């Protein structure tokens, strides 16, 4: 039975984390306080060069093993330059198709024969009877 890509990646990541923890233990020579200090020094912005050499070697080996395992399982691993790309289908910003019933800037047009815009309550211009009062002055 073949495994899904999610299952395979989960196994690879669990193995890589376990190998890194074992490497941290080896780097601190089994002294509990040193293990805690090394773990406490690792955070989201830790650069790979800041990790102990044993952990760096473990990460390199885990990455190499992950690629080999992916290839063995039948997944293709290729550089980004040779990966198939989608054709560029973006249009220039000013070249948008408009609906035939749209006005300037794509706004819908008023149907012909409807007359002038209403000037009653809530829909009129400023300062006109029944319209909204001017604000801010």
N, C-alpha and C positions, 0 to 999 in steps of 0.2 A: 504494500500500500504506500502510495506517495504522500509526502507531507506537503501541506500548504506553505506558502512563503512566510506567512505569519508564524506558524509553528516552528519552522526552520530558523527564522531570525530570533525567535524567543529562546530557543535552545542555544544558539550561538552567543547571544548576549548574556544569558545566565552563566554559560561556561567562561566567558571572558571576565565577568565580574568575579566569579569564584577564583579564577587564576590570578586576578589582580590582588585579591585579598590574601591569597597564599603568598604572593610576591611581597606584599607589605609586611607580612609576618617574617618572611625570610630576611628582608632588608633590615628589620629591627632586631634580628637575632633572637627572637622569641621574648624579648623584654616587654612586658605589658605596657609600661608607661611610654616606651618609645613607639609602640604600635598606636596607642591613643594619640600621641603627639603628631605622628605622621598622618593619621586619619583626620585629625582636627585641622591640619594645615591644608587639606584639600577642599576647595570650594569651586564655585561655578567658573571663576576666572583663572583658575590654575592652569598655567601653561604646561605642556607635556615635559618640557625641559626642567620644570620645578619638581617633578615627581622623582622618587628614588630610582636609581638605575635599574634595579630588579623589576620595578613596576613598568618602566619604559620597555624593557625587554619582553615582559609578559604581554603588554599591549601589542607590540610588533608581532609577536608570535600568534596572538589571538586573531589579529587582522589577517595575517597570512593564512591561517587555518580556516577562517571564515570564508575567504575567497575560494580556497581550494574545495571546501565543502559545498559551497554554492555551485561550483562547476561540476562536482561529482553528482549532485542532485539534479543536474540538467538545466539550471538557470544560466542565462548568459550574462557575463560580466565584461563590459567593454568600456573603453575611455569615452568621455563625453563628446569628443570630437567626431567619433565614428557612429555615435548613437543617431538613430533616425530623428529628424526634426520635423516639426509641423511647418507647413508653408506660412509665410507671413501674410496674414489676412487683415491686418489693421489698415484702416483708411485714414487719410489725413484728417485732422480735426475739423476743417471747414467743409469736407466733402461727405456730408451725411445725406442719406436718401430721405426725402420728405414725402409725407403722404400727400396725395393730390388735394385733399380737403383741408390742408393746413395753411396757416398764414405765415407771417414773418416769425423766424426763430422756432418754427415747428408748432406754434400755438394754434389750436383749432379756430377756424373762422366761424363768425356768426352766420347762421343760415340767412340767405337773402330774403328780403321782404319782412323781416321781423321788426323793422322800425328802429328808432333811437334807443339807446340804453336807458333803463329805468332811472328815475331820479327820486323815487319814493324813499321811505325809511330804510336805512341800511344800504341803499344802492346808489345814492346820488352823489353829486360832487360836493366839494367843501363850500360852506357858506350859503348854500341854497336851502330854501325851506324844505324841511323834511330830511335833509341830509345829515351826515355826521358833522359835529362841530369841529373846527380846527383845533389841533393839539399843539402844545409846546410853545405858544406865544402868549 
